[in-house]
Amino acid sequence: MVNNRLNNYTQKLSNAKGGAIALALAAILLPACTTPQREATAPAPAPAAPSSIPTTTENVVDNTAQLVGKTVTIRSEPVKKLGPSTFTVSDQEFFGSESILVVNATGKPFVLPAESDQEVQVTGTVRNFVLADIEREYKLGLEPNLYAEFESKPAIVAQSMALAPTPGELTSDPQKYYGKTLAVSGEVESLRSPNSFTLDEDKLIGGQDLLVIYTVPKPSVREGEKVAVTGELRSFVLAELERDYDLQWDLTLKQKLEAEYTNKPVLVATGVYPSAIPQ
């Protein structure tokens, strides 16, 4: 059974553009969309390393032996905060799914979302949790009595983390996300210029498409392609964007985008990747 799951999962990865990661989304920082399997500038963003394996928490539990030592990227709703540097995640739609401990080894604090249904994206190394080893390597000051149940069980030592909202969540309530590092995935709706496009929002009633702009690097994206974007959400103020980024927009495009998006959210990307995180 385990081998069949792993073989099926491996076949899916081989079909997903060489297993390139989405969301990526920025290594960076923390170096963190709406079911736990879905699929991540200023507050240092962070794309998931392109060499990481997109997967689910269920697969990490079921195939720990094959994944130990490998870098994976998951998206999930946090289940429980244990300490300043640890929390658990689980594929809760799978009955009896076991929780996985996530250890924040990024060196930067990460604030979990207040909403219970808000996902985060985590990229990190799979290992069997041994408190003594984690303490020796990262000196996080973990309290032994809180982690006894996780000893020798699968854990992810995170190298990057970011909130992972959907495009519609960002356009409908951007104030919650301005200035934060995000990992967002969606389908490219339309190309607006050589360095801007919109992400389609088809999951949230009333949600609008999200404008994405990027300067370096300049990835090649196509309409209809599923991508993962990591970056910072800002308010579209043309003068500020031109001041901070070399956009190279002509007057016609400036006027058009300014008319459509002034004071609306725009995601300034630090990474754009083919999205390979399981749906």
N, C-alpha and C positions, 0 to 999 in steps of 0.2 A: 504493500500500500504506500509506504513512504517513498520507495523508489519510483513508483508510478507517478506520485505527485511531483517529485523532483524532476523526473524526465519530462513531464508535461510542462512544468514551469520553465525548464531549460529551453524547450522548443519554442515557447512564447518569447523568451528573451532573444533567441537567435533571429526571430522575425521582427524585432523591434529596433531596426537600424543599428545593428551591432551592439545592442544593449546599452546604447548611449543613454545617459540619464536625464531625466528631466529634472525638473526641477529641480531639477535641479535644483535648484535651485538654488545659492551662493555660498561657498565655502566659507567661506568665509565665515562670517560671523558666527557665528554662530554658528561659524566658520571660523520656517518653518516655515478646499476644496472639499463631495460631502459625504462620502462613505469611507470607512477606514481603509479601504484598499486603494482609494484614489490617490490618484496621485495625491527647489524651491532652491560711490555715492555716500551719503552721510552715515547713518548708523551702519557701518561696515557690513554689507550683505554678504551672502555666502552661497555660492552654488554648490550643489552636491558634486563631488568629484565625478568627472565623466566615466571613470573606471569603476564606479560603485554599481552594485547590482540592485535594480528596482525590485521590490518584493513586498510581501505583507507580513504582519506580525505572526499570523498563523503559520506561514511557511518557515519563519525563523524558529518557531517552536517545534514544528514537525521535522525539520531537517537541520537541526543545530549542528550535528556532527559534520555535515557537508559544508556548512557556512562559517564555522569557527575560523577566525583569522581573516575572513573576507570583509570588505567594506560594502555595506548595503544602504539603501535608502528606503524608508517607509513613510507612509502618511497615516496618521491615526489620531483619534481623539484621546487626550490624556485621561487616564482613569483615576489616578490617585497621586498626589504629591507626597513624597516621603520626607524630603529634606530640601535644603537650598539647592542641591546639585543632583537630585534624583526624583524620578517619577515613573509611573508604570503606564504602559499602553497595552491595548488588547483589541483584537477584532471581535467586538462584542456581538456582531450579528451571527457569529458562529457559536452555537450553544456549547458551553463548557470550554471555550477558548481560554488558554492560559495566559496570564499577564506576563509581560516582559519588562524587566527593569531597564530604564534608560539612565545612564550616568553622564552628566554634563562634564566633559573633559575639554571644552573649548577654551577655558580660562576666562570666560565672560559670563556674567549672570544671564539667565534666560527666564523671563516672566511668562508663566503659563497663562493661557487665555482664561478669562473669567467665565465665558460661556461654555457650558458643558458639551455643546455640539461643535465647537470650533476645533478644527484639526491643526496639527503641527506636522512639519516635515523634519525628519531626523536622518542624518547621514552619519554612519559610524561603523565601528568594527564589532563584529559578533564575537562573543567569548562566553565561556562559562564563568559566572560571577564567583570570585573568591575575594572576600572583603580585604584580607591581608594584602593581597597582590594589588588591588585597586588603591589602597591607602599608601602602599609603598611607592607606587608609580605616580599618583596624582595628588596625594596629601590633601584630601577633601574634608577630612574630619568627620567621616561618616560614623554614626552611632551604631555600635555592633548589634544592640538589641532590636533595631529596626530592620535588619537585613538577614536575620537568621533564616527566614523562609525562602530567601532567594539564593542562598549558598549553593554553588555548583549548578545552578539553573541558568538558562540562556539569558544574556543581557546584551545591550548595545552600548558601547562606549562612544558617545557622540563627539564627532569632530565639527559638525555644523548643525544648527537648528534654526528653524524659522516658522513663523505663523504661516498657515496654508489656506487662506480663504479662497472662495471662488471669485471670478470676475464680477458677478452680480452683487456679492457681498461688499465688494470694494466700492462699486458705483452707487449702491443704495445707501451706504452708511460709511463714507470715507473717513469721517473724523476719527473713528476708532483706530485707523491704520496709518494716518499720516506720519511720516518720519520713521516708520518701522521697517525692518528687514522682512521681506515677504517671499514666499515661494508659491507662485500662481500657475495653474495649468489651464489650458483651454484650446479651442480651435481657432486658428487664424481666420478671422472673418473677412478682412479686407486690408490690402496694402495701401497705406496712405502716402508713402514716400520711400526712398531707399533705406531710410532708417526709422520708419514708424509703421505700425500696423495696429489693428484692433483685435481683441480677443472676444469671441462670441460668448454671450451669456444665454444659455438655453435651459438653465436649471432653476432659476429664481424668478418667480412671477414679478414683473415690474422691473427686473434688473436690466441695466443697459450694458452695451458692449464697452469694454475697457480699452482706452488708448495706451499703447506701449511705445516708448521711444528708446533708442539706444545709440551709442556713439562708438564705443570700442568694447569688445570686437564687434564687427558687423556680420552677423550670421545671415545665411541665406534661408529665408522662409517662404513658404508658398501658401496661397489661400487654400483653406480646407485642411491644412496640416495641424496635427495635434502637437503643441509645444508646451514646454515648461519654462517659466520665466522667473528669475530671481532679481530682486531689486528693491528700490525704495519708492513708496507712494508719495507723490507731491500734488499740490494744487497747480493746475495749469495756469501759469502766469508767464506769458511769452517773454517779457523782458528778463525775468529771472532765469528762465530756462536758457535763453540765449547767452546770458552772462556766465552761466555755469557749464554750458556744454557747447561744443562746436557742431551745431545742428545743420548748417549749410542749407537752410530752406530758402527758396525764392519767395518773392513778395506775394505771389498768388497763393502759395501753400500756407504761408504765415497767416494771411487774412482768412483763409478758409478754416484752418484749425482754430484760430483765435475765436472766430465766430461760433464754432461748434463746442469748444471745450473750455473757454475761459472760466476759471474758478471751479472747474470740474476735476476729478482725480485723473492723474496720469501716472503710470508706472514707469519709472526710469530704470531701465534694465542694466544689470551688471552681468547677466548671463542669460542666454537663450539656447535651449536644447531640445532636440526631439524628445517627446514625452514617451517614456517607456514604463511608467509606473502602472501597475495593473489597475484596471477599473473595477 
